[in-house]
Amino acid sequence: MSKKVHCPQCGSINMIKNVPDTDLGWICKKCGYRGTISVEDGNLEKQIKELKKMENLNRKLLRPR
């Protein structure tokens, strides 16, 4: 079973190789991340989305009125 490459910034699997046939760089089509690091974890996108939801909720709750 092959693992999918995920963006370390947003968790998207919509990644393309910046330099084909090498691991020198990746570009995320969703958030624009560019870098040499990519993550091969099937649960990462779900975890990042959940974390961002919690951060947004915290920001709303802590916003001065």
N, C-alpha and C positions, 0 to 999 in steps of 0.2 A: 504494500500500500504506500503510495507516495504522499508526502506531506505537502501541504500548501504553504506558500510563503506569505506571511502577514506583515503589514506595516507596523513598526514599533510605536508609531505616534497615534494612529487612529484605529489600528487593528484590521483594516480592510485587507481583503485578499486580492484586490485589484492592483497588483504590483507588476511592473515590467522591468526587465533588465536594462540598465542604462548602457552598458557595454555588452552586447550579445555574446554568449558562450563563455562568460566569465562571471565571477562573483564580485567584481570591482564596484558595482553600484546598482542601486535599485531606485525606481521612481514610483511613488504611489499616485495612481490616477485620481484618487478620492481627495486627498489632502495636500498633495504636492510634495510630500516628504521626499528628500533625496539623501541617500546615504548607502554605506556599505553594509549596514546591519539590517538583517531581516529576521523575523521570528517564525519558527515552524511549530506553531501551537494552535490546534483547532479551536480552543476555547478563548483565545486571546481577544478576538473581535467582540464577542459577547461580554467579556469581562470589562473591556475598555468602555463599551457603550453604557454598561451599568454604572461604572465609576463616574462617567461624565454626567449621567442623570443625577447621581447623588451630589456631585459638585454643584450642579445648577440648582438643585433643591436647597442645598446649604446656603448658596448665595442669596436666594430669594428669602429664606428665613432670616438671614442675618442682615438684610438690607435695612438701613434706617428708614423710618417712616416720617 
